Amino acid sequence: MIPSYLQDLCKAQSYDPNNFFLIAGPCVVENEELVMEIGDKVSTLCKNLGVAYIFKASYRKANRTSASSFTGIGDDTGMELIKKVGAHYKVPTTSDIHAHDEAAIAAKFIDILQIPAFLCRQTDLLLAAAATQKIVNVKKGQFLSGASMKFAVDKIRLAGNEKIMLTERGNTFGYQDLVVDYRNIPAMQENKVPVIMDCTHSLQQPNQISGITGGNPQLIETIAKAAIATGADGLFIETHPHPAQAKSDGANMLSLEKLAPLLEKLVRLRRAVS
């Protein structure tokens, strides 16, 4: 399902309304060259495949394992570059917000406010995001069931905002792994909102002794195929031209060159299961 409020944002694009939509981009804004390259290549690819596209990049990474990890190039610069990608390629944009006082600021630059998984129960953050009247995409916490996300939805709706999306990103399995329970997709769809599968963060291996989160990017295609077969409305895929050189989450990102063949398969699969 591509809801009307998302269709409005994607009206400059040519896409098949029966297709899934894609949220994709680098984990974090590293520099202008990177975000423009990814925005160019992914928007062109999605146009050719009839997939509605939302550009994603974090203007700041507030949740990092180590104090020495890269967090960004500055909030103002990061948000300005995200806005530039959206305007140049005529695509909507999204980024994380981390505290209630960021919501109104970010809303001036970004079309969809994303609530990080660890913060999905933070009432003041959800209410502040809802108050902007932007679309709010809440990522399901690794510690929650899909059914329990109804309470996040309720908070946003009670604040007067019906423009809501939910994202599945796996559940904690032991100390250093995640597992995806695909029952969560239809469970969250019971809230009458679109549900997105995060195909990259669900493959993280957190809490590594090195202080750098690991991952299993070779399974991105498996996660994505299963999500489409299960009926996910959208997919979230972090991608980078050179994941090994990425300044954040490189261990679980998809190489940009692999995105085209993957999306081609997924579009065919979507048609087969529709």
Protein Blocks (a to p, Z undefined) as FASTA:
>chain_A
ZZfklmmmmmmpccdfkbccdddddfbdfbfklmmmmmmmmmmmmmmnopacdddddfbd
fbcfblkbcfbjbjklmmmmmmmmmmmnopacddddfbfklmmmmmmmpmbdcddfklmm
mmklmmmmmmnopacdddddfkbcfklmmmmmmmmmmnopabdcdddebjaehjkbccdd
fklmmmmmmnopacdddfklmmccehifklpacddfklmmmmmmmmmmnopabdcddddf
blmlpcghklmcccfklmmmmmmmmmmmmmmmZZ
